[in-house]
Amino acid sequence: MYFNSPQQPQKSDQEKGEMSRNLHSQSINEESESSILERITAESIINEVLGRGLMEHGCPHYRRRCCIRAPCCNEIFGCHHCHYEAKNSINVDQKHRHDIPRHQVRQVICLLCGTEQEVGQICINCGVCMGKYFCKVCKLYDDDTSKQQYHCDGCGICRIGGQENFFHCYKCGCCYSILLKNSHPCVEGAMHHDCPICFEFLFESRNDVTVLPCGHTIHQMCLEEMREHYQYACPLCSKSVCDMSKVWEKFDMEIAATPMPEPYQNRMVQILCNDCGKKSEVQYHVVAQKCPDCKSYNTRQTRG
């Protein structure tokens, strides 16, 4: 007895094409997953190489994985600040003191493998990232990006604090907090001088700098130290560094409670007001002389 086996239904050309596309798609997906895994593995290896020694090397001024060769004296230093401290110290003969032309630095030395090479972010030998923040203009390397470094084209150097928080005043020639954009008095070259208290050059200082109401600049910590010693006048122009109206009210009360002896009651003196710049003639008092124009006691006696 013979049985006829049931014949398999013939697939249409459309069904065959769809099956072929599904198999092809599956093959592509498998290749895609494999490529993604390979890419992730490669990126992981690259990041591991780049990140070796992160925040473990550097100098007292920066966390970085390289040092620089100074083009001026051909010596190796941790950074341009290290050069300044070594070559501008009072222990160095004045004839040999000099600043580093930081923009002319051409060679750096990797601290992980010791390879000397041209300026660049990645070591050409061991592949490590020599500075998470890197500025090719300033030749600046720094692994501590929490400082929010940015390069200011107006200043020509790198600043910290986040570019969105500062603006460059082209008349003053420096960067100020965005809060001062429409309120600071412009003084040409405001930061291109030493701090009047500690004598550090303000333009390249790594410490916070503040602008006084008169337009002069000073380290924030130096200003706070002045206030701790009850010094409230600008060291450069003698104008008041803050609102002194409450203090002047106390002066009024003290003068009213301290009448001058009769021989001095009609004595007149000429004064110059440090705050408004006006000259005037006022009655002398041993405590202080009040400016009749701006009501300030921040005055100096010029005659009488």
Backbone bond lengths (Angstrom), bond angles and torsions (degrees), N, CA, C in turn:
res aa  C-N    CA-C-N  psi(-1)  N-CA   C-N-CA  omega(-1)  CA-C   N-CA-C  phi
1 M - - - 1.459 - - 1.508 107.95 -
2 Y 1.258 114.79 133.72 1.464 120.19 -178.35 1.506 109.18 -113.30
3 F 1.324 112.63 140.70 1.483 118.96 175.66 1.525 108.14 -117.30
4 N 1.256 115.55 133.88 1.467 119.88 176.30 1.532 109.12 -82.64
5 S 1.336 116.95 119.18 1.473 119.61 178.50 1.508 109.03 -67.77
6 P 1.320 115.15 141.05 1.468 118.19 -178.26 1.532 110.68 -64.32
7 Q 1.234 117.14 134.09 1.471 121.26 -179.53 1.532 110.46 -78.25
8 Q 1.344 115.87 136.52 1.470 121.60 177.88 1.523 108.62 -70.11
9 P 1.314 116.37 135.58 1.455 118.17 179.36 1.531 110.62 -64.45
10 Q 1.235 115.55 136.73 1.471 120.80 -179.96 1.529 110.43 -72.92
11 K 1.364 116.26 133.25 1.471 120.86 179.14 1.525 108.88 -81.13
12 S 1.287 112.45 140.88 1.459 118.04 178.24 1.519 110.19 -73.53
13 D 1.305 116.15 162.94 1.477 120.94 177.76 1.524 110.89 -61.07
14 Q 1.333 115.58 -33.14 1.472 119.27 -179.75 1.518 111.18 -66.77
15 E 1.372 114.65 -42.41 1.482 119.29 179.80 1.523 110.85 -66.49
16 K 1.355 115.30 -40.20 1.468 118.90 178.42 1.539 110.98 -62.25
17 G 1.330 115.82 -40.19 1.476 120.17 179.23 1.510 111.99 -65.33
18 E 1.345 116.30 -39.91 1.463 120.17 179.47 1.514 111.37 -66.01
19 M 1.357 116.20 -40.50 1.469 120.61 178.50 1.529 110.13 -62.98
20 S 1.317 115.06 -42.77 1.469 119.73 179.91 1.531 110.72 -62.04
21 R 1.322 116.79 -41.50 1.463 120.78 179.34 1.527 111.32 -65.27
22 N 1.344 116.53 -39.48 1.477 120.67 179.22 1.519 111.17 -62.73
23 L 1.367 114.48 -44.64 1.481 118.70 179.33 1.528 110.51 -63.23
24 H 1.329 115.56 -41.54 1.472 120.55 179.47 1.535 111.00 -63.92
25 S 1.362 115.06 -42.26 1.465 120.21 179.41 1.512 111.35 -63.81
26 Q 1.345 115.95 -40.74 1.471 120.61 178.95 1.526 110.20 -62.72
27 S 1.341 114.70 -40.88 1.468 119.58 179.66 1.526 110.90 -64.03
28 I 1.361 115.19 -41.06 1.476 119.64 179.21 1.518 110.41 -65.18
29 N 1.352 117.01 -42.49 1.468 121.18 179.52 1.515 111.44 -60.85
30 E 1.358 115.69 -41.08 1.470 119.46 179.43 1.523 110.06 -64.46
31 E 1.361 114.87 -42.87 1.469 118.77 177.91 1.519 110.91 -64.60
32 S 1.348 116.26 -38.47 1.459 121.88 179.94 1.508 111.14 -62.36
33 E 1.338 115.78 -47.10 1.473 120.55 179.46 1.514 110.09 -61.67
34 S 1.340 115.72 -40.61 1.461 120.19 179.21 1.528 110.48 -64.69
35 S 1.344 116.57 -41.85 1.464 120.50 179.41 1.516 111.57 -65.11
36 I 1.342 115.88 -40.42 1.467 120.40 178.96 1.514 110.76 -62.32
37 L 1.339 115.81 -43.96 1.471 120.19 179.51 1.525 110.60 -63.04
38 E 1.333 115.11 -42.23 1.474 119.01 178.51 1.522 110.74 -63.50
39 R 1.350 116.14 -41.97 1.464 120.26 -179.85 1.513 111.42 -64.69
40 I 1.342 116.79 -43.32 1.471 121.20 179.06 1.514 110.23 -62.33
41 T 1.351 115.98 -42.43 1.463 120.44 179.13 1.524 110.79 -63.43
42 A 1.348 115.07 -43.28 1.471 119.64 179.99 1.527 110.84 -64.37
43 E 1.334 116.91 -43.15 1.462 120.98 179.11 1.521 111.16 -63.61
44 S 1.336 115.58 -38.26 1.472 120.27 179.18 1.527 110.54 -63.33
45 I 1.346 115.19 -42.42 1.473 119.66 179.61 1.529 109.98 -66.00
46 I 1.348 115.80 -44.05 1.473 120.44 -179.90 1.525 110.64 -61.28
47 N 1.346 116.16 -45.63 1.466 120.27 -179.77 1.521 111.39 -64.20
48 E 1.336 115.38 -35.11 1.467 119.36 178.65 1.522 110.69 -65.67
49 V 1.344 115.18 -41.00 1.475 120.25 178.46 1.523 110.29 -67.19
50 L 1.336 115.92 -47.88 1.461 120.46 -178.33 1.527 111.80 -61.90
51 G 1.339 115.71 -35.39 1.459 120.06 -173.73 1.512 115.44 -88.75
52 R 1.321 117.62 0.63 1.465 119.49 -179.55 1.527 111.23 -59.79
53 G 1.331 115.76 130.15 1.466 120.41 176.81 1.515 114.54 77.15
54 L 1.336 117.90 12.14 1.467 121.11 -179.08 1.524 111.28 -57.79
55 M 1.332 116.94 126.94 1.473 125.16 178.60 1.534 113.14 65.52
56 E 1.339 117.08 13.45 1.475 120.36 -178.45 1.528 112.22 -104.85
57 H 1.311 117.06 -10.64 1.468 120.85 -175.82 1.519 110.12 -128.76
58 G 1.321 114.61 168.09 1.456 119.10 176.19 1.519 112.73 137.41
59 C 1.320 114.97 -159.15 1.466 122.77 -178.03 1.525 107.91 -127.59
60 P 1.324 118.77 -178.81 1.479 119.49 179.16 1.521 114.22 -61.75
61 H 1.330 117.31 -15.29 1.459 120.45 -175.20 1.526 113.86 -102.09
62 Y 1.344 117.17 -31.88 1.463 120.85 -176.09 1.524 110.94 -140.93
63 R 1.347 115.94 147.72 1.458 121.73 167.44 1.528 105.65 -91.24
64 R 1.333 117.06 114.71 1.461 121.27 -175.81 1.514 109.03 -157.34
65 R 1.337 115.99 163.34 1.460 119.69 -176.50 1.527 112.32 -114.32
66 C 1.324 114.52 34.57 1.462 119.23 174.97 1.518 109.05 -157.76
67 C 1.305 115.92 163.59 1.458 121.52 171.01 1.526 107.43 -126.03
68 I 1.311 117.24 172.06 1.470 120.52 -173.07 1.523 111.05 -118.00
69 R 1.325 114.52 153.42 1.463 119.99 172.13 1.524 106.84 -102.74
70 A 1.334 115.07 118.76 1.468 119.89 -177.10 1.525 110.10 -70.92
71 P 1.331 117.53 126.44 1.467 119.73 -178.81 1.524 113.23 -71.20
72 C 1.345 116.69 -18.07 1.464 120.96 -176.74 1.522 112.66 -78.74
73 C 1.335 116.29 -40.02 1.470 119.91 -176.59 1.530 112.73 -123.94
74 N 1.333 116.23 -0.20 1.466 122.99 177.18 1.531 112.81 62.95
75 E 1.328 117.04 22.87 1.465 121.30 177.25 1.528 110.24 -101.86
76 I 1.350 115.53 160.94 1.458 121.35 -176.92 1.531 109.95 -99.13
77 F 1.339 116.45 133.01 1.466 122.63 179.95 1.525 109.99 -136.67
78 G 1.330 115.58 159.39 1.458 120.34 178.46 1.516 111.61 -65.79
79 C 1.338 116.87 -39.78 1.473 121.92 179.14 1.525 107.74 -164.08
80 H 1.336 116.74 -178.67 1.468 119.32 -177.95 1.532 111.43 -69.73
81 H 1.350 117.44 -26.54 1.468 119.70 175.96 1.539 110.38 -68.81
82 C 1.332 115.83 -38.50 1.474 119.96 177.27 1.530 109.87 -61.54
83 H 1.321 116.17 -40.03 1.466 120.70 177.50 1.518 110.39 -62.75
84 Y 1.337 116.49 -44.62 1.470 120.39 -178.72 1.529 110.38 -60.27
85 E 1.344 116.62 -44.96 1.464 120.28 -178.50 1.518 111.98 -66.00
86 A 1.337 116.53 -32.86 1.467 120.37 -178.40 1.520 112.70 -81.45
87 K 1.331 116.79 -35.27 1.463 120.32 -172.73 1.526 114.36 -103.14
88 N 1.314 117.37 -5.80 1.467 119.76 177.34 1.520 112.28 -120.89
89 S 1.318 115.88 17.09 1.462 121.45 178.94 1.530 110.13 -71.21
90 I 1.338 116.29 154.38 1.472 120.17 178.24 1.529 110.72 -67.25
91 N 1.345 116.28 -15.94 1.466 120.16 178.99 1.531 112.10 -81.17
92 V 1.339 116.57 -9.66 1.463 120.78 -179.59 1.527 108.84 -93.40
93 D 1.316 115.33 137.38 1.466 120.45 177.28 1.526 108.84 -55.40
94 Q 1.319 116.00 132.63 1.461 121.33 -175.49 1.530 112.15 -56.20
95 K 1.314 116.92 -29.74 1.464 120.75 179.86 1.524 111.87 -67.46
96 H 1.343 116.28 -25.75 1.467 120.28 -176.01 1.523 112.72 -101.38
97 R 1.318 117.48 -0.25 1.468 119.43 178.90 1.526 110.03 -73.09
98 H 1.321 116.28 139.41 1.467 120.24 179.00 1.521 110.41 -164.47
99 D 1.319 115.91 160.31 1.462 122.66 176.32 1.520 109.32 -98.87
100 I 1.320 116.19 155.42 1.454 120.99 178.66 1.536 109.77 -88.19
101 P 1.317 118.22 130.84 1.478 119.85 173.39 1.527 108.44 -78.00
102 R 1.337 115.89 84.88 1.464 120.10 -168.28 1.530 114.41 -58.55
103 H 1.340 116.18 -31.37 1.461 118.70 -179.48 1.527 112.14 -72.92
104 Q 1.338 116.89 -10.53 1.462 120.64 -179.80 1.525 112.77 -98.97
105 V 1.344 116.97 3.82 1.469 119.86 177.31 1.520 108.85 -62.31
106 R 1.325 116.51 129.14 1.468 121.04 -177.75 1.528 113.06 -117.46
107 Q 1.327 117.28 -25.46 1.460 121.20 -174.98 1.528 111.54 -120.65
108 V 1.339 116.21 139.52 1.459 122.67 173.63 1.521 108.48 -130.67
109 I 1.334 115.98 158.43 1.461 121.71 -179.26 1.516 108.92 -121.47
110 C 1.330 116.94 122.17 1.471 122.06 178.58 1.527 108.98 -66.65
111 L 1.326 117.38 130.72 1.463 121.39 -178.38 1.515 112.51 -81.24
112 L 1.343 117.91 -10.53 1.463 120.06 -179.89 1.519 112.47 -92.89
113 C 1.346 116.86 -37.26 1.462 118.13 -179.35 1.521 113.11 -119.11
114 G 1.345 117.05 -8.83 1.459 120.84 176.74 1.508 115.52 79.23
115 T 1.326 117.22 11.23 1.469 120.35 -178.29 1.522 111.17 -78.46
116 E 1.326 116.19 126.50 1.465 120.48 173.94 1.519 108.64 -88.06
117 Q 1.319 116.53 135.79 1.456 120.75 -171.50 1.518 110.13 -156.57
118 E 1.332 115.71 172.13 1.452 120.64 176.26 1.530 109.71 -70.74
119 V 1.322 116.01 157.23 1.459 121.45 -178.06 1.527 110.63 -57.86
120 G 1.333 115.54 129.74 1.460 122.52 178.70 1.512 108.36 -173.54
121 Q 1.318 116.77 161.62 1.459 119.79 -176.29 1.523 113.10 -78.90
122 I 1.358 116.95 -33.91 1.461 121.97 -176.37 1.520 110.14 -106.76
123 C 1.332 116.21 132.94 1.465 120.50 178.77 1.521 109.62 -65.17
124 I 1.318 116.98 131.34 1.465 121.39 -177.01 1.527 111.76 -73.93
125 N 1.339 118.24 -13.87 1.455 121.25 -177.34 1.532 112.61 -101.34
126 C 1.345 116.98 -56.97 1.468 119.34 -175.32 1.527 112.88 -99.35
127 G 1.330 117.45 -8.01 1.460 120.67 174.96 1.513 115.76 79.12
128 V 1.327 117.13 7.36 1.464 119.24 -179.04 1.534 110.45 -76.79
129 C 1.332 115.48 149.84 1.466 120.51 174.24 1.529 107.42 -81.10
130 M 1.321 117.44 117.26 1.464 120.73 -172.97 1.529 112.57 -81.44
131 G 1.325 116.64 -10.87 1.462 120.70 175.86 1.521 109.31 -165.93
132 K 1.311 116.63 122.10 1.469 120.03 -179.27 1.529 109.72 -61.60
133 Y 1.334 116.30 -39.82 1.462 120.30 169.28 1.525 106.78 -100.15
134 F 1.313 116.10 129.32 1.464 120.59 -178.59 1.524 109.37 -138.14
135 C 1.318 116.48 128.63 1.462 121.62 175.60 1.522 108.01 -118.52
136 K 1.318 115.78 116.43 1.459 120.57 -177.60 1.524 111.52 -71.44
137 V 1.335 116.90 -25.54 1.466 120.84 -179.65 1.528 110.66 -73.25
138 C 1.342 115.27 -50.61 1.468 120.66 -176.97 1.518 113.22 -86.33
139 K 1.339 116.63 -9.05 1.472 121.56 -174.45 1.536 109.62 58.24
140 L 1.331 114.92 42.51 1.462 121.08 -176.71 1.525 110.41 -104.88
141 Y 1.327 115.68 130.30 1.464 122.64 176.56 1.533 107.64 -121.05
142 D 1.321 117.27 137.78 1.465 120.57 176.98 1.527 109.25 -158.89
143 D 1.328 116.47 127.42 1.467 121.07 178.21 1.523 112.23 -84.45
144 D 1.328 116.60 -19.86 1.466 120.38 -177.37 1.524 109.76 -86.97
145 T 1.324 116.39 86.35 1.468 120.65 -177.08 1.526 112.77 -80.99
146 S 1.337 117.33 0.16 1.469 119.45 176.07 1.533 110.68 -67.00
147 K 1.334 116.99 -14.42 1.465 121.15 177.44 1.531 112.04 -72.64
148 Q 1.341 116.12 -13.51 1.471 121.91 -178.20 1.530 111.42 56.45
149 Q 1.318 115.07 56.20 1.461 120.66 -179.13 1.534 111.28 -67.65
150 Y 1.310 114.97 150.84 1.456 121.29 172.83 1.522 108.44 -155.07
151 H 1.318 115.56 154.62 1.469 119.33 178.62 1.519 109.20 -96.67
152 C 1.319 116.36 128.92 1.467 121.51 177.43 1.526 108.18 -101.87
153 D 1.319 116.60 117.17 1.466 120.62 179.59 1.522 111.47 -66.48
154 G 1.343 116.43 -32.61 1.465 120.06 179.61 1.512 112.25 -66.50
155 C 1.335 116.39 -44.32 1.473 121.05 178.43 1.521 110.70 -76.81
156 G 1.335 115.97 -31.01 1.459 119.94 -177.47 1.509 113.26 83.48
157 I 1.349 117.57 7.76 1.460 122.35 179.62 1.529 109.08 -138.57
158 C 1.328 115.39 173.49 1.462 120.62 178.74 1.520 109.82 -87.75
159 R 1.324 115.37 143.14 1.456 123.12 177.47 1.529 109.30 -119.58
160 I 1.317 117.29 169.53 1.464 121.67 175.97 1.521 109.55 -123.26
161 G 1.334 115.52 160.84 1.457 120.01 177.37 1.512 114.71 112.86
162 G 1.348 117.67 -5.31 1.458 120.45 179.00 1.515 111.96 93.20
163 Q 1.318 116.73 121.70 1.464 121.46 -175.83 1.521 112.70 -60.05
164 E 1.348 116.50 -30.21 1.464 120.06 -178.87 1.528 112.49 -71.11
165 N 1.333 117.03 -13.64 1.465 120.97 -177.83 1.525 113.38 -98.17
166 F 1.339 117.21 -1.29 1.459 120.33 -175.99 1.531 110.93 -134.51
167 F 1.315 115.46 159.45 1.457 121.54 172.87 1.522 108.14 -135.62
168 H 1.309 116.21 153.62 1.460 120.50 179.44 1.523 109.52 -98.34
169 C 1.329 116.16 123.16 1.468 121.23 175.60 1.524 107.17 -93.93
170 Y 1.326 116.42 115.28 1.466 120.23 -174.56 1.528 111.90 -74.95
171 K 1.325 118.41 -20.64 1.459 119.65 176.61 1.527 110.07 -78.20
172 C 1.340 116.33 -45.00 1.465 120.39 177.89 1.526 111.10 -73.56
173 G 1.350 115.62 -25.45 1.464 119.85 178.98 1.509 113.42 75.96
174 C 1.347 117.68 30.89 1.464 120.63 -178.57 1.526 110.40 -157.94
175 C 1.327 115.85 172.30 1.459 122.29 179.04 1.522 110.75 -95.60
176 Y 1.329 115.48 137.65 1.468 122.35 175.96 1.521 109.54 -125.58
177 S 1.317 115.52 162.38 1.468 121.17 173.87 1.522 109.09 -59.30
178 I 1.325 116.08 142.73 1.461 121.51 179.79 1.525 111.59 -59.07
179 L 1.340 116.59 -21.88 1.469 121.31 179.23 1.530 111.86 -66.81
180 L 1.343 116.27 -21.22 1.466 120.71 -177.66 1.525 113.02 -99.16
181 K 1.328 117.16 7.51 1.463 120.69 -171.15 1.519 113.50 -56.58
182 N 1.314 117.72 -41.15 1.469 120.49 -177.10 1.525 113.26 -111.01
183 S 1.333 116.83 12.99 1.468 117.80 -174.28 1.523 114.66 -130.96
184 H 1.335 118.92 -11.57 1.459 118.40 -176.08 1.530 110.61 -82.76
185 P 1.335 117.68 142.78 1.475 120.44 174.17 1.524 109.46 -77.73
186 C 1.314 116.82 130.21 1.468 120.21 -177.49 1.524 111.00 -79.53
187 V 1.321 115.20 131.28 1.465 122.30 174.14 1.523 106.66 -130.22
188 E 1.313 116.87 119.70 1.459 120.23 -176.23 1.530 111.30 -58.18
189 G 1.335 115.01 128.91 1.468 120.06 -179.25 1.512 112.65 63.80
190 A 1.340 116.84 39.32 1.470 121.62 -171.77 1.528 113.99 -56.16
191 M 1.341 117.52 -35.30 1.465 119.54 -177.81 1.527 112.86 -104.74
192 H 1.293 117.11 3.19 1.464 119.34 -177.35 1.534 110.73 -87.73
193 H 1.295 114.92 51.88 1.470 121.13 176.79 1.521 108.52 -158.13
194 D 1.324 116.39 173.03 1.466 120.56 -179.94 1.525 110.71 -79.09
195 C 1.326 115.76 153.32 1.465 120.24 172.91 1.524 107.90 -61.54
196 P 1.335 118.77 130.56 1.472 120.63 -176.37 1.535 113.56 -67.90
197 I 1.330 117.04 -7.90 1.475 119.85 179.31 1.524 111.63 -102.76
198 C 1.353 116.86 -54.72 1.471 119.88 -174.89 1.526 112.89 -102.18
199 F 1.355 116.99 -8.82 1.466 123.58 176.14 1.533 114.43 67.75
200 E 1.334 117.40 19.19 1.471 119.78 172.26 1.527 108.37 -80.79
201 F 1.339 117.06 141.41 1.471 121.49 179.84 1.530 108.47 -65.66
202 L 1.331 116.16 116.50 1.463 121.33 -171.37 1.522 113.56 -69.21
203 F 1.320 117.80 -35.16 1.456 120.92 -172.72 1.523 111.90 -60.43
204 E 1.335 116.93 -34.61 1.459 121.22 -177.61 1.527 112.11 -109.58
205 S 1.322 116.99 12.51 1.462 120.48 -177.47 1.524 111.30 -69.82
206 R 1.328 116.23 142.98 1.470 121.38 176.53 1.523 111.26 -90.36
207 N 1.337 117.07 -4.61 1.467 121.41 179.12 1.527 110.20 -94.12
208 D 1.336 115.59 155.99 1.467 120.98 -177.93 1.525 111.01 -61.96
209 V 1.327 114.92 134.88 1.466 121.62 178.36 1.519 108.44 -116.57
210 T 1.332 116.79 138.55 1.458 120.88 178.48 1.528 109.49 -122.20
211 V 1.318 115.64 156.59 1.465 120.61 179.34 1.525 108.81 -106.79
212 L 1.319 117.16 132.46 1.456 122.96 -178.61 1.531 109.92 -83.00
213 P 1.328 117.74 163.26 1.479 120.34 179.16 1.529 113.27 -56.03
214 C 1.324 116.91 -27.03 1.462 120.68 179.85 1.525 112.37 -79.58
215 G 1.343 117.01 -12.21 1.457 121.20 -179.84 1.518 114.09 103.52
216 H 1.322 117.81 -13.30 1.460 120.51 178.03 1.530 109.89 -76.72
217 T 1.316 116.13 154.61 1.459 121.41 -176.63 1.517 111.20 -112.96
218 I 1.337 114.32 154.97 1.456 121.33 -175.36 1.525 108.03 -160.48
219 H 1.314 117.71 153.58 1.458 120.27 174.32 1.530 110.03 -61.89
220 Q 1.320 116.27 139.50 1.462 120.29 178.96 1.523 110.96 -59.57
221 M 1.323 116.91 -42.85 1.471 119.66 -178.04 1.533 110.54 -69.60
222 C 1.328 118.13 -30.14 1.468 120.40 177.04 1.528 110.35 -70.45
223 L 1.334 116.65 -36.81 1.464 120.69 176.81 1.528 110.59 -64.63
224 E 1.329 115.81 -41.44 1.472 120.03 178.67 1.526 110.80 -64.60
225 E 1.327 116.03 -37.21 1.469 120.26 177.85 1.530 110.70 -66.44
226 M 1.331 117.03 -37.55 1.469 121.11 175.54 1.533 110.54 -59.12
227 R 1.318 115.84 -46.31 1.458 120.37 -178.39 1.522 111.66 -64.52
228 E 1.335 116.12 -34.69 1.468 119.73 177.38 1.527 111.05 -63.43
229 H 1.338 116.22 -26.96 1.465 121.32 179.12 1.537 111.37 -101.50
230 Y 1.334 116.17 17.05 1.473 122.60 175.07 1.528 112.30 60.96
231 Q 1.332 115.28 36.63 1.452 120.58 175.39 1.526 107.94 -106.39
232 Y 1.341 116.96 114.48 1.456 120.69 -173.61 1.530 113.35 -120.11
233 A 1.320 116.39 19.54 1.472 120.51 179.28 1.521 110.10 -118.02
234 C 1.322 116.06 143.18 1.460 120.97 178.43 1.529 109.45 -58.82
235 P 1.328 118.43 130.68 1.467 120.56 -179.54 1.527 113.20 -65.42
236 L 1.339 117.39 -16.95 1.460 120.10 -177.10 1.523 113.54 -96.19
237 C 1.347 116.80 -42.66 1.466 118.78 -175.70 1.522 113.29 -121.22
238 S 1.320 118.15 -4.74 1.472 124.95 176.50 1.532 114.38 72.75
239 K 1.333 118.85 8.24 1.461 119.53 175.58 1.521 109.95 -73.67
240 S 1.312 117.10 153.22 1.462 121.60 -179.58 1.523 110.10 -63.26
241 V 1.332 116.05 139.41 1.464 120.25 -176.97 1.530 112.29 -93.22
242 C 1.350 117.33 -3.61 1.461 120.76 179.55 1.529 108.87 -156.28
243 D 1.303 116.61 176.32 1.467 121.91 179.19 1.532 109.09 -69.61
244 M 1.317 116.94 116.09 1.468 122.03 -175.35 1.534 111.92 -107.56
245 S 1.324 118.43 12.04 1.473 121.61 -174.02 1.529 112.68 -57.79
246 K 1.324 117.81 -38.62 1.471 120.92 179.50 1.528 110.74 -66.71
247 V 1.330 116.05 -36.43 1.471 120.79 178.09 1.522 110.03 -68.00
248 W 1.344 116.07 -41.28 1.464 119.19 -179.94 1.534 110.84 -64.35
249 E 1.324 118.30 -32.97 1.469 121.37 176.27 1.525 110.84 -62.93
250 K 1.323 116.06 -38.30 1.473 119.80 177.56 1.524 110.62 -68.14
251 F 1.338 116.51 -36.23 1.464 120.12 175.57 1.526 110.31 -61.95
252 D 1.340 116.84 -42.23 1.467 121.56 178.28 1.529 110.36 -56.76
253 M 1.325 115.99 -45.47 1.467 121.22 -177.87 1.529 110.88 -66.50
254 E 1.334 116.17 -41.27 1.467 120.25 -178.87 1.529 111.05 -66.90
255 I 1.334 116.79 -41.57 1.473 120.61 179.77 1.528 110.55 -66.74
256 A 1.341 116.08 -40.41 1.473 119.84 178.02 1.525 111.58 -63.62
257 A 1.331 116.49 -30.73 1.464 120.73 -178.97 1.523 112.88 -89.10
258 T 1.353 115.92 -3.09 1.466 119.86 -177.56 1.524 109.63 -128.33
259 P 1.336 118.63 78.10 1.478 120.47 179.08 1.533 110.20 -67.80
260 M 1.309 114.97 144.75 1.456 120.40 179.92 1.533 109.84 -77.54
261 P 1.338 116.46 151.13 1.472 119.35 175.73 1.526 110.85 -58.41
262 E 1.302 116.92 154.29 1.471 122.10 -173.93 1.527 114.16 -52.72
263 P 1.339 120.30 -41.51 1.478 119.25 -179.08 1.536 113.21 -61.35
264 Y 1.361 117.73 -20.79 1.465 121.21 -175.70 1.533 113.24 -105.99
265 Q 1.335 116.09 -2.05 1.463 118.50 -173.18 1.525 113.32 -66.26
266 N 1.305 117.45 -29.18 1.464 119.99 -178.61 1.532 112.83 -107.08
267 R 1.328 115.41 12.80 1.466 119.02 -178.87 1.528 109.69 -76.85
268 M 1.322 116.50 128.56 1.463 122.41 -179.82 1.541 109.65 -110.59
269 V 1.318 115.45 143.12 1.472 120.84 178.98 1.529 109.04 -134.00
270 Q 1.312 115.30 156.07 1.463 120.32 175.49 1.527 109.17 -97.63
271 I 1.339 115.78 136.93 1.464 120.17 -177.14 1.533 110.35 -130.04
272 L 1.321 114.23 159.77 1.463 122.13 172.41 1.524 107.11 -121.37
273 C 1.321 116.70 126.33 1.459 120.55 179.61 1.531 109.32 -83.56
274 N 1.326 116.50 125.41 1.465 120.86 179.27 1.528 112.45 -72.37
275 D 1.339 116.15 -22.73 1.461 119.40 -176.50 1.523 113.39 -85.71
276 C 1.340 117.21 -46.88 1.472 119.01 -177.52 1.523 113.01 -105.39
277 G 1.330 117.17 -11.93 1.461 121.22 176.95 1.518 114.68 80.69
278 K 1.348 118.37 6.02 1.469 121.65 -178.18 1.529 110.81 -83.14
279 K 1.331 115.42 144.64 1.462 121.56 173.41 1.524 108.21 -100.42
280 S 1.314 116.21 143.59 1.476 119.52 -179.97 1.516 110.30 -158.76
281 E 1.338 114.21 167.25 1.461 121.21 177.47 1.522 107.33 -112.31
282 V 1.334 116.40 126.00 1.471 121.02 -176.25 1.526 109.69 -135.91
283 Q 1.311 114.63 168.14 1.455 120.44 177.66 1.522 109.66 -75.13
284 Y 1.300 115.13 135.37 1.464 120.65 -177.14 1.517 111.34 -71.86
285 H 1.351 115.48 140.16 1.459 121.20 170.45 1.513 108.06 -143.66
286 V 1.317 116.56 142.68 1.446 121.75 -174.98 1.533 112.01 -67.42
287 V 1.349 117.31 -26.52 1.472 120.45 -178.93 1.526 110.44 -73.99
288 A 1.321 117.81 -55.49 1.470 122.55 -179.61 1.517 109.48 -173.33
289 Q 1.331 115.34 165.77 1.462 121.78 176.11 1.536 109.29 -111.91
290 K 1.314 116.24 132.89 1.459 121.19 -176.53 1.522 111.33 -96.84
291 C 1.329 115.79 134.48 1.461 120.51 176.90 1.534 108.88 -73.23
292 P 1.330 118.79 124.92 1.462 120.47 -178.87 1.535 113.42 -72.66
293 D 1.337 117.15 -14.20 1.465 120.26 -178.06 1.527 112.44 -87.69
294 C 1.354 117.51 -55.44 1.470 120.14 -176.19 1.528 112.84 -106.27
295 K 1.359 116.56 0.23 1.471 122.19 177.04 1.526 113.42 67.47
296 S 1.308 117.18 20.23 1.463 121.41 179.56 1.530 110.52 -90.25
297 Y 1.317 115.65 146.83 1.462 121.16 173.37 1.531 111.16 -97.30
298 N 1.336 116.37 4.36 1.455 120.54 177.22 1.528 108.16 -81.04
299 T 1.334 115.19 73.07 1.471 121.47 -175.96 1.521 111.29 -127.51
300 R 1.305 114.14 165.88 1.485 118.82 175.11 1.531 107.83 -132.85
301 Q 1.312 114.65 144.41 1.460 120.33 -179.65 1.532 108.51 -83.22
302 T 1.329 116.21 127.20 1.463 120.86 -178.13 1.519 113.12 -105.03
303 R 1.352 116.73 -24.64 1.461 120.63 178.87 1.522 109.67 -161.02
304 G 1.355 114.81 151.51 1.446 120.06 174.89 1.510 113.45 104.24
